[in-house]
Amino acid sequence: MEQGSPAKRARMANANVDSVSNMMVPGKEGKPVTKNAYEGRCVGVFTSGGDSQGMNAALRAVVRMGIYLGNKVYFIKEGYQGMVDGGDNIEEATWAKVSGIMQLGGTVIGSARCKDFRQHEGRLTAAQNLIERNITNLVVIGGDGSLTGANLFRKEWSDLLEELVKMERITRQNATDCQHLNIVGMVGSIDNDFCGTDMTIGTDSALHRIIEAVDAISTTAQSHQRAFVLEVMGRHCGYLALVGAMACGASHVFIPEHPPDDGWEDKLCDVLSKERKLGQRLNIIIVAEGAVDIHGQPITATNVKMLITERLQYDTRVTVLGHVQRGGSPSAFDRILGTRMGAEAVLALMEATPETPACVVSLDGNQAVRVPLMACVERTQNVAKAMDEKNFAKAVQLRGKSFVNNLETYKQLAKLKPPKSVSDANGLHCKEEFRLAVMNVGAPACGMNSAVRAFVRMGMMHGYPVVKILEGFEGLVDNQVKPISWMEVHDWVSKGGSLIGTKRTTAKEAGIEKVAKALKNNRISALLIIGGFEAYHSLVQLSEQRAMYPELCIPMCIIPATISNNVPGTHFSLGSDTSLNEIVDICDRIKQSATGTKRRVFVIETMGGYCGYLATLAGLAGGADTAHIFEEPFTIHDIESDVEHMKNKMSGGVKRGLILRNEYANDNYTTDFITQLYNEEGKGLFTCRKNVLGHMQQGGVPSPFDRNMATKLASKAVDKLIRQIHENTKGGQVRTDSPETITLLGVIRRQAVFTPVQDLAKETDFKHRIWNKQWWMVLRPLMRIMAHHESVYEAQGIQLPSEDLGGVFCTDYRFLEIFLYSL
């Protein structure tokens, strides 16, 4: 039996971490940082190598956190080339210079390959240019090559200074003042090929470009019954191809780390032929640009097209996405990732000593951490070495657990049909007698259909028949329980909404006795519910009635799916990432609409009920001036302070302001009230407009993050439920009243964690439908410091009386002497 809190379960699951993870040092979470604590220090920041979306968000964070700490921050344009060339390529960055850049792709300070820096003379000149400006702290944003070059520069620093003194290019005092060089790196690479971080800056945005292309291509491919071969980037890493294939349900994928065996041509053609016979009108094959066969020979998109055309005579087209994957606006995830890493990089530099090894700021779950740079580089290079030696199994393992799980999950879901030994081709007649059931409860959320697809197929792979329950608990008590086939769900991964229907009705509202009777009559042995707070509340209600109704004593599980991200026991819910991207995209367009007009402030109302997740994260990703939420009580004096900040900002030349407000932030300080207040106080300086986003936040197609999280969580839910069926079957009946068999499957940091709903009920504010442990609250100080550089804050945790907020742990930000910087 599993014990403890969700966080403890995650730590237990994470006990077997790799050597790089063991060297991770947590960032500045919960530790005070005094404003201007490092006054007088100089920081240089540059981007090097290939560009990636999210770099500008990182630049903005480096500049603004540096200025907050009292640093003088310099842009080094065009990467190492600008460092060598000096002059105007090294310029001081100001607060205003990084306004309005986080929604831009690429890098506003340029990036270039530099042969000069590879030579000793080039590095000597670069050192002189830095010393002339007293820059002894460098933030490097790039790939492993850029980071390795920076580490070499750091090692040579003392010798370079001595040489410059002897050549009389600097003085002895210059050398003394700048005797140590500190280096901190951030990995900007769309390939996600760097070991030591869960995600690199730009990867999520590149996946968005790939999925957008596949979704668009799918419509024309179905019209003409075509096969499409897509080439995606990934010369040495197949992450984009693999995750892209999983997110779009591709027929086949070729990646460098897992080459196909001999005879792959015959197998591929056989798969495509059978798909057509089963009624599929399109075939999508994704090829990473570095894909090879088992002998190391390249497999190109053109090769695959020729094979399909010649053998099957299918109308086949090749689409090479190329630099489209690098372009466009960064996703919400990459903006937040760049912001968090940029801020942490500056703090890591300020704490560095001559003995401190150069580090990389990385992402571990949802926490920013510091990892020794060269340990990460070494492991990254070991992957390439393993592939050169054709030790592909080792290469896959070195990529990490997540990569391995993605590969195995894709291989299972991409099969044409379940194994003959456990099921017929449609999955309607299976080996096992126990039936698995799946339903959606609550408001629609993107990712629901992806989860249903994975659950159905993985259940059938194990030999279990699966039924769908239409329209939630209302459909269950009305016996709207239908078989679902293998092919019925084949293209559901990319569909928004809920294809099996969903209702907000809870189990208690539908009638516990009726629910119990329906479960028995339909011979349901295990139940998966995919939904929001109503789904969670329903499981709590069912768990409380197990003693009275034996029919409820079957394994049950919920996968949280709600844009509000308010379900206890998880840091992320299906649909919230898609919604967050919709909000950020709308905010970008709203701000752009004011271009060329007079100064304007926009007040935008988001969904979320009483949960301020969407408003806070959208505020951080959209560069909002403030975000009003229920969990952080605010007064008229706080609003007045924000108005004064806006007036000062507009007086300084900025033409746009952005205020976000969660829909239930305050009964009295409504969206209309705030809009009218800004209009009144800003007369003659700016005007104010409101935008209520409404159900646009629920629409659209699922983001890559939501598709893949849904797929992996549903796969884990199947394994758990089947295991519990085996453990609790007696005399042909499944019976269990253990709290461990009615659980919520959530994501805590990087781990999928099952938590009994009875345990979570003790941590839930049912009145306001939120968890008492809102992890994302620690991001709010970062959002404010990125917007209010002239202010100082402290995060003060206060426990409010239960009659006020149901015991919610809140954070109150005051204008104090220190700022509690928490990532």
N, C-alpha and C positions, 0 to 999 in steps of 0.2 A: 504493500500500500504506500502511496505517495503521501508525504507529510509536509507541513509547513506552508508558508506564504508563497505567492507566485514568484516573488524575487528569490526566495530561498530555493525553490524548485529550479529556477533558471540557473542559479549558481551551481547546483548539483549536476545539472545537465551539461554545464560548461566545464566540468572538472577535467575533462580530457582535452585541454587546449594544446595547441602546438607551441613550439619553443618561442616563436615570435610573439604570440599572445602572452606568454609568461613574462615578457619583458615590458609589457604595456604599463604606463604610469597614468593614472587618472588625471584629467585636466583640472582646472581651477573651480571645481564644483563646490559651492557653498563656502568659499573662502573669500574674506574681504580684500578688496583692492582699493587703496586710497587714491583719489584723484591726484594727478600730477606726481605720483609716487616715483616716477623715473624721469623726472624733468631733465632736459639737457641731452638725453641720448638721441642718437641718430639711427634711423632704420631705413634700409633700402629694400624695395620690393620689385621683383621682375618676374615676367612669364617667359618660359623658354620651351623650345620644342614645338610640338603640335598644339594648336589651340583647342580649347574645349569649352562648352557652355558652362557657366558658373564661375569662370575665372574672374569676371568683373565683380561679382558679389564678394569674392574673396579679397580682391583689391580694395573694395570699399570698406570692408571690415578691418583690414590691416590699417588703412589710413585713419579711420575714425577711432578705433581702439588705441592706436598709437598717439593720436592727438589728445585723447582723453587722459592717457597716462603721462602726458607732458613731453612726448617725443617729437622730434622733427622727422617727418617721413618724406622720403624721396622716391619718385618713380624712376626706374631705370628702364628706358624704352628700348625696344627691340632686343630684349634678352641680354645674353652675354656680349653680343655685338655692341650694344649701347654702352655696356660697362667698359669695353675696350676703347670705344670711340670717344666716350666722355662728352664734354661740352654740353650742348642743349639736350642731349639724350638723358642726362641726369638732372631732373628738375624737382623742386619741392612740391609736394602734393598738399592741397588744402582741402578743407571740409567741403567746399562748394564744388571742387573739381570732380568729386566722386558722386555727386547728386545725379540721379537719373540714369545710372549706368547698369544697375543690377539686372534689368530686363533685357540687356543687349547680349547677343551671343559673341563669341570670340573673346578678344582681349583688347581693351582700348589703348593699351600702351605698347601693343605690338609684340611679336615674337619672331625670332629669326634663328636659323642655324649659324653657328659661328666657328669657322676654322681657326681664326686667330687665337681664340681662347684655348685651343688645344695645344698651342705652342707656348713655351716658357715666356717669351717676350710679350705675348698677348696678355698673359696673366699678370706679368709685372706691370704693364701699363694699366690694367684694370685695377690693381691694388693702389696704384698712385692716384687714379681718379677717385677712388673711394676715400682715401686718406685726406685728399684735399677738401672733402666735405665732412670729415670726421665720421664717416659711416663705418661702423664696426658690427652692425647687426643686419643680417640679410634674411629675407623671406624669399624662398625659391618656390615658384609654382611651375611644375613641369613633370616630366616622366623620370624613369630611373636613370637615364643618361644625364639629364640636367642635374639631378640630385647627386649623382656620383661626381660630376664635375665640380659641384659646389663643395663637396667634402674634401676633394683633392686640393682645392683652393684654400680651404681652411687649414689643412695640414701644412701647406707650404707657406702660410701667411708670415710666420716669423722670419723665415729665410728670405722671402720677398722683401720684407721691410729692411732687413740688413743690407740687402743688395741695393735697394733704392737709396739708403743713407750713403753708402759708399760711392754711388754714382751722383750724389748730391742732388737727387731729384726730390728728396724730402729731407727734413731736418731730423736730428736725433730726438728733439722734443715731439715732433710728429709721430715718430716711431714709438715713443714711450706712451703717448696719449692713446695710440691705436694699437697697442701691442697684442690684443686678442680679437679674433674674429669669431662671432657666433653665427651659426647657421641653423635655420629651421625650415623644413620643407613641407609642402603640400602637394599631393599628387593630382595633377590635372591631366587626365587621359580618358578618352571615351572608351578605350578597350577594357578597362577594369583589369589590367594585367599586372598590378603591383601587389605583391604579397605583404600583408601586414595591415590591410584596411578592408573593411567590408565593401565599400564602394569608393571609387575615385570620382573626382569632380568631373562631370560631363557625361558619365555613363548613363544615368537615368534619362537625360535629354536625348542622347543618341538612340536609346531604346524607343523613346516616343517617336522619333523620326522613322525608325524602322517599322513600327506598328502602324503608324499613319499610312506609310507606303503600302504595306501588305493589305490593310483594310481597303484602301482605295483600289488596289490591283484586283482584289478578290471580286469586286462587282463586275469588272469587265471580263475577268477570266470565266466567271459563271455564265455570262451572256454568250460566250463563244466556245465553251468547253475547252479552255486552253490550260496548258501547263505553264507556270512561270518559275523561272530560276532566278533567285535574287542573290546577288553578291553583296555581302556586307563587310565592313572593315574588321580587322582582327588578324594581322599578319602572323602574330605569334600566340594569340589568345582567342579562344572560341567563345568567350562569354557572351558577346553580343549576338552571335549566331544561335547559340544554344538557348538563351533566355528568350530571344526573339521567336524562335521556333516553338517554344513551349507556350508563349503568350498568344500565338496566332494559330496553333494547331497545325503546324506544317507537316507535310507528308514525310519529309526526310530532312536531315541536317548533316552537313559535313563540317567538322571542326579539326584544327591541328592536333589537339591533345588526344582525340579518340578516332583514329582513322579506321575506315572500314576494312574488313578482311578481303582476301582475294575472292573474286567472283561477285563483288559488290554490284557490278553492272547488271548481272542477271537478277539479283535480289531487288534492286531498285525498280527495274522494269516490271517485275512480277507484282510488286506492291502497287505501283501506279495503275497497272492493268486491272487488278482486283478492286481498287478503289472505284474505277469507272464502272465496273460491273455491279458494284453495290449502290450505284446511283450518284456518286459524287461528280459534280460538273467541273471541278477545278482541282488542280494539284499545285501546291506550293512547295518548292524545294529551296532551302536556304544554304548558301555556301559561304563560309568564311574565306576571306581572300588568301589566307595561309593554309587552307585545307590540303591535306596530302593523303595518299593511300598508305598501306602498311609498310611499303618499301620506301616511303619518303618521296614518291613522285607526286607532283602537284595535281590536284583535282580542281579544275576551273569551272566557272559557270558555263563557259562556251563548250567545254568537254561534255558536261552533263546535258546541255541542250542538244548537241549533236547525237548523243546516245539515245535520247528519248525520241528525237525526230526520226532517226534511221530505223530504230527497232520497233517503235510503236506507232509511227506516223502521226503522233499527236502534234497539233499546232502548238508550238512551244516558243516562248519569248524569254529573252534575258533582260533583266533590269539590274544595272550596276548603280547602287545608291551613292557610292563614293562620298564626296565631301558634303552631300546633303545631310549626312549623319552628324557632321560637326556644326552645321549651321542652325539658324533659327534661334528663337528665344529660349533661354534655359527653363527647365521645368521647375516647379515649386521646390521639389526635393533638392535640386542642385543649387538653387539660390540659398536655401537654408543651410545646406551642407557647406557651401563656400563661406557663408557668413560666420558660422560657428567655427570652422577651421581657421579662418582668417583672424578672428579675435583671439583664439587660443594660441595661435602661432606667435603673436606679439607678446603675450604673457610668458610663453616658453622662452622667448629671446631674453626678456627682462630678467628671468630667473637663472639664465645660463651662466655657468662659470667656466674657467679655462679647462677644468677637468670633466665638464659635462660633455658627453658625446653628442654629435649632431643628431637631431631627431626629426622625425616626420610626425605631423599631426594627422591622426587617423580616426576612422570611425569604427567603434566597437559596439555593435548593436545600435543604440541611440545615444551613446556617450562619446564625447570627444576625448581621445587619449593621446599620449605621446609614446612613440616607439623609436628605438635606436635606428637611425637611418640605414647604416651599412648592413645590419642584420636583415632588414627588409630587402635591400638590394641584392644581398647574397642569395636569399631564398628565391627571389624573382629570377635571378640568373640561373639558379639550379633547375628551374622549370625548363628554360631554353636548352640547358645542357642535357636534360633527360630526353627531350624530344630529338635533339641531335643524335643521341645514342640510340634512338628508336625505342626507348624505355617509356612507352606511352602510358602504361598503367601508373608508373611513378609520377609522371607529369600531371595526370589527373589528380592523384592524391595530394601533390604539392599545391595544387590550386586551392585546396581546402575543402572542408565538409560541405559547404553550401554548393560548390561546383559539382561535387560528387552526387549530392542529393538531386540537384537539378537534372543531371544527366540520367540518373536512374528513373526519375519520375517521368521525364520526357519519353524514354524508351518504353515504359509501360503504357502510357497514354496514347502513343503513336501507333500502337498495334491495330491491325485491321479488325480484329475480332478477338473475343476471349479464347483461351486455349480449349481445344476440343475435349480435353480430359475433364474439364470442370463445367462446361456450358455449351449450349448451341451457339450458332453464329450471331444471333440477336441478343443473347443474354437473357432470354425469357424463360428458358428451362435450364436450371442450374443444378449442380451436384448437391449443394446444401439445401436443406429444407427450411432453414431459418431465413426470414425475410428482413431485409434492411429497408428503412423508409426515410425519405427526405422531404422536408417542407420548408417554406419561407414564411417568416412571421415579422410583421412590422412594415415600415415604409420601404419601397424599393431602393436598392443600393447597387451600384456597379460592382461586379465581382460575384454576385449571387449565382449567376448562370455558370460562370467558370467553376465555382465550387460544386454545383450540382453535377456538372459534366465529369469532373474528376472523381466525385464520390460514386457515381453510377459505374463508371468504367473500372475503377479500382476495386469496387465491390464485386463486380462480375469477374474480374481477373482472379479473385479468390474463390470463385464458385458460388457466390451468394446472389440470389435474385434481389432486385431493387425495385421498389414502388415509389411513385411520386404522389404526394398529397397536395391536391390543388387548393389554393385559396386559404392556406394556413389552417388554424384550428376550426374555423367555420366549415371548411371543406372536409376536415377529418370527421367531425360529428355528422356531416351529411353523407358520409361514405364516398366522398370524391377521391377515392384511392385507386390509382391506375398503374398498370405495369409501364415501365419505361425501357426502351430498347437501347442497345449499344449505338446504333447509327442515328437514333433520334437526337442525340446530344453532340454529334460530331463537330458542329460548327458553333456551339454555344459559348465558347471561350471568349468570343469578341462581342457578345451581345450585352447591351445594357438592360436595366430593369429586371423583371422577374418573369421568366417564361412559364413558370408553373403557378404564377399568381401568388399574391401575398395580401394579408389583411392584418390590421393592427390588433384585432381581437385576441385577448390573452386566453390561456387555458381556463382560468376561473370564470371569465366572462362567457366562454363557450359552454361551460359546465364540466367540472372535473369528472363527475360520474359518466357523463356522455363521452368524454375523451377516453376514459378508461375502457368503456364498453367498445368504442370504435377500435382501439388498439387491439383488443382481444378478438373482435369479429374479423378484423383484417389480418390476423395472424402476424402481427408486427413484433419482431424479436429485438430490434434495436432501432433507435430513432436519432436522426441528425436534424437539428433545427438551425437554419441559417437566417439570422435576423438581428434586429436591434434590441433596444431595452425591453420591448414587449416580449421578445423571445426569451431573453434572460429571466425576466420576471415570471414568465410562464413556467420555466424549469424550476424556479424557486418554489412556486405554488405546487407543482407536481411532486417535488421532493418532500414537501410538508404533508402530502396526502398518501404517501406510499403505504403507511401502516393500515389505512382504511381500504385502499384499493390495490390488491395484489397485482392487478394488470399493469400498474404503473412501475412494477419492480423489474424493469428491463433496463439495459444500458441505454443512456441518453447523453447527448452531447450538443452543445451549441457552438457555432462559429459566429462571432460577432460580425454583423454587417449593417453598418449605419454610417451615414455621412457625418453624424454628430460626434462620433468617436467617444461616446459617453458610457459605454458598457464597462462595468467593472471587470478586473482580471486580465486586461490586455492594454498594451500601449498603442495598438493600432487596430482599427476595424476596417473590414472590407468597405470600399466606397469612399472612405474619407480622403484618400489620396487623389482619386478622380475628382471629387468635389473641390478639393483644395486647388487643383490645377485649373478648374473651371473658374473659380473665384479670382485667382491671380491673373488669368488671361483676361477676364472681364475688367479687372482693375487697370491692367495695362491699356486696354482700349479706352476706358473712361478717361484716364490721364492723357492719352494721346488726343482725345477729342478736344482738349483745352489748348492744344498747341496753336500758337498764333493768336490766341484771344487774350483778354485781360486776365489778371490773376484770379484763380478760382480754387475753392476748396470743395472736395467731394466727401459726403458722409454716406458710407455704404453699409447697409444692414445685411448681415449674414444669417444663415440658419444655424441650428445647433441646440435649440431649446435653451436650457439653462447652462449648457456646456460651452465654454468659450474657446474650445480647441480651434475651430475653423477661423474665428476672428483673430486669434493670437498668431497662428501659423501663417495665415494669409497676410497679416500685418508685417511679420518678419520677412516673408518672401516678397511682399509688394512694396516694401520701404515705407510703410505707413507711419504717420506722425504719432498716432496712438491707436489703441484698440480697447474699447470699453467692454467689459465682460462681467457676468454675474459673480464669478468666484473672487474677483478683486473689487470690493466695494469702493465706490467713488462718490465724491460729493460735488456740490456746485463750485466749491473752491478749486477742486482738481480740474474741472472743466474750464474755469476761468484761467487757470495757469496754462492750460493747453491753448486757449485762445490767445493769450499773450505771446506764447511761443510762436504761434502761427503768424501773428502780426509782425514779430521781429524777423521771422523767416521771410515773409513777403517783402518787408522793407529792405531786406538784404539782397533782393534780386530774384529770389525763387518765385516761380509763377504758379506752382501747383501744390496743393496740400491734400492729404488723404487721411480720413478718419474712418475707422471701422467700428461697428457696434454689433455685438451679438444680440439676437432678437429679443431675448428676455434679460438683458443686462440690468435693467432697472425699470420699475413700473412707471416712475415719474419722469426720469430723464430719457424720454423717448427719442427716436430718430428725428421726428418732427421738431421736438424741443431743441435738440442740439443744432439742427440745421438753422432754425430761426435765430438761435443765440449767436451763431457764427455770422449770420447775415447782418444782424443788428450791430454786433461789435466790430465787424469788418467793413462797415460803411466807408466808402471812399478809398479802401485799400484792396478789398477782394470781395467776391460774391461766393455764395455757397449753394450747392445743389445736392439733393439726396438721391440715392439709388437703392431700392429694395430688390435684391437679386432673386428672391423667391425660388421657385422650383427649377430654375436653370441650374442650380447647384446639384440637383439629383440626376440631371440628364446626361446625355453623351454616351460615349463608349468607354469601357473600363480602361484605366491607365495600365501600363505594363506592370507596375508595382501591384495593383489590385488583382490583376489576372494571375500573376505568379504566386502571390500570397494565398489567394483562394485555392489554387491548384495544390499547393503544398500542404495547406492546412486540411483540406478535404482528404488528401491521401493519408495524413496522420490520423485523422478521425476514423477512417475506415479500419486501419490497423488496430486502433484502440478498441473500437466497438466489437470487432470480430474476436479479439483476444478476450474481452470480457464475456462474450457469448460462450466461448469455450470454458472459461473458468467458472461460469455460473449456470451450467446446464445440468439438470438432474431429471432423470426419467423423461427425457425428450422435451422438457420445459425449461425456459430461461427464467430464473427468479433470483433477484438480488435486491437487498435494501441498503447496501453499502453506499455511503456518501460518495465514494470514489467512482461510482458507476453513473453518476448524474453530474456532469462536469461542464465547465466552460473551457474551450480550447483557445487560448490567447497567445499573443506574442509579447514576451517580456524581454526587453533588450533584443538579443539575437535569437532567443530560444522560443520554441513552441512549447507551451506549458499548459497541462491540464489541471484545473483547480475545481474542487467541489463547489457547487453553487451555494451550498449551505454555509461554507466558510466565507464566500464573497458577500453573502447577504448581510453579514455583520459589519461590512465596510461600505455599505451602500446607503446613500441618501435617496430613498424611494420617492419622497415628496418631490424633489427636484430632478430625479432620474439621472444622477451622476455618481461617480465613484468618489470616495473620500480621499483618494490618492491620485491626484491629477499630476502626472509626472511632468507634463509640458509647462506647468506653471513656472518652472525654473528658467524657461526661455524668455520670459517677459522682461526681465532686466536687460537682457541683451537687445531686445527690440527697442527699448526706450533709449539705451545709450547710443544706438545707431541713429536715432532721430533727434535726441536732445543732448547735443554735445556740451552744452553749457550747464547742464544739470548734474547733480550727483544723487545717487539713490542707495537705499539699502532694502533688501528683501527681508521683511519681518514676518515670520510665521505666527499667526494668531489663531487660537481655537475659539470659534464663535459658539455661543450657546446653541443647543440643539433646536430650541424653538425658533431661532433665527434662520439657521442654515442647515439644520439636520446634522450638525457636527462636522460640517465640511471644513477641511483644513485649507485656509485661505492665505493669500499673501497680500500684504498692504505695502505699497511703495511710497516712501516719504522723501522729501527733499532734505537729506541729512548730509553728514560729513563724509560718509564712505559709500561706496557702491558695492553691493554684494554681487560679484560677477558669477553667474551660474550658467553653465551650458546645459 
